Structures are given as structure tokens and as C-alpha cells.
């Protein structure tokens, strides 16, 4: 899992759609998989957040990249309407559904 997520983040990280979809996948896995798998997933979420901070210099783009969306930009209604979860250590946590 780490290799796949790392490659997606590296080669697609400059795309807001890729960042949003990857965030949605990681947050969903954190919520659905056993807690023992959560630490690795949270680490990947932190790396994704840091990548978005580096790649997206415009504040509005950073906000868009920081929102989970299974469909890319604006396709998902669930997380895109402000249900971003709490921020812990500078990284938004998985929202409560």
C-alpha cells in the first residue's frame, strides 16, 4: 500500500483532483480498516498534506486540495461542504460521517 500511495502522490501530486481523491481514499481506509492499520494510513495522509502545501502555492488551491472528494473537484458533496474533520498537528483528520 505504501508504494502505491507514494507513487500516486509523487506522480500525481500536482493535480488537485488526484490529491482530493487520494485523501478521500486514505480517510475512508482509516475509518473502515482495523485500528492497527491506521498509523500507516495517517502517516500517508500527513505526507499528502505536506505535498499539497509544497505544490499548491495559492491559498484557494490548498483549500481545494485539502478536501476529500472521491470524484475529484466538486463532484462529491459529502466532505466538500465543510465536513473536514478536526486539525491535529497541522493535518486535517478523517471527518466523522
C-alpha positions in Angstrom: 0.0 0.0 0.0 2.8 2.4 0.9 4.5 2.0 -2.5 1.2 2.6 -4.4 0.3 5.7 -2.4 3.8 7.1 -2.6 3.9 6.7 -6.4 0.5 8.3 -6.8 1.5 11.2 -4.6 4.8 11.7 -6.4 3.5 11.5 -10.0 0.0 12.9 -9.5 0.6 15.2 -6.5 0.5 18.4 -8.6 -3.1 17.6 -9.6 -5.8 18.9 -7.2 -8.1 16.1 -8.4 -5.5 13.4 -7.5 -4.8 15.0 -4.1 -8.6 15.1 -3.3 -9.2 11.5 -4.4 -6.2 10.2 -2.6 -7.2 12.0 0.6 -10.7 10.5 0.3 -9.3 7.0 -0.1 -6.9 7.3 2.8 -9.6 8.8 5.1 -12.1 6.1 4.1 -9.5 3.4 4.8 -8.7 4.9 8.2 -12.4 4.7 9.1 -13.1 1.2 7.7 -9.9 -0.8 8.4 -8.9 -2.2 11.8 -7.2 0.4 14.0 -3.9 -1.5 13.7 -3.7 -0.3 10.1 -4.4 3.3 11.0 -1.0 4.6 11.8 0.5 3.9 8.4 -2.6 5.5 6.8 -2.3 8.6 9.0 1.4 8.9 8.0 0.4 8.8 4.4 -2.2 11.4 5.0 0.4 13.6 6.6 2.7 13.2 3.6 -0.1 14.1 1.3 -0.9 17.2 3.3 2.8 18.3 3.2 2.9 17.6 -0.6 -0.2 19.8 -1.1 1.5 22.6 0.9 4.5 22.4 -1.4 2.8 22.0 -4.7 -0.1 24.5 -4.3 1.0 28.0 -3.6 -2.4 29.6 -4.0 -4.4 29.5 -0.7 -7.6 28.6 -2.6 -5.9 25.7 -4.3 -4.5 24.5 -0.9 -8.1 24.5 0.5 -9.4 22.6 -2.5 -6.5 20.0 -2.3 -7.2 19.6 1.5 -10.8 18.4 1.0 -11.7 14.8 0.4 -13.6 14.1 -2.8 -13.9 10.7 -4.4 -14.8 12.3 -7.7 -12.0 15.0 -7.9 -13.0 18.6 -7.9 -16.5 19.4 -6.8 -18.0 16.0 -7.6 -18.6 14.9 -4.1 -21.0 16.6 -1.8 -20.1 14.8 1.5 -16.8 16.2 2.5 -16.7 19.2 0.3 -19.3 21.1 2.2 -17.2 21.8 5.3 -17.1 18.4 6.9 -13.3 18.5 7.0 -12.7 16.9 10.4 -10.5 18.4 13.1 -7.0 19.5 12.5 -4.4 17.6 14.6 -0.7 18.5 14.2 -1.4 20.6 11.1 -3.1 17.8 9.3 -6.9 17.5 8.9 -8.1 14.3 10.4 -10.7 12.0 8.8 -14.1 13.5 9.2 -16.8 11.8 11.2 -19.6 10.6 9.0 
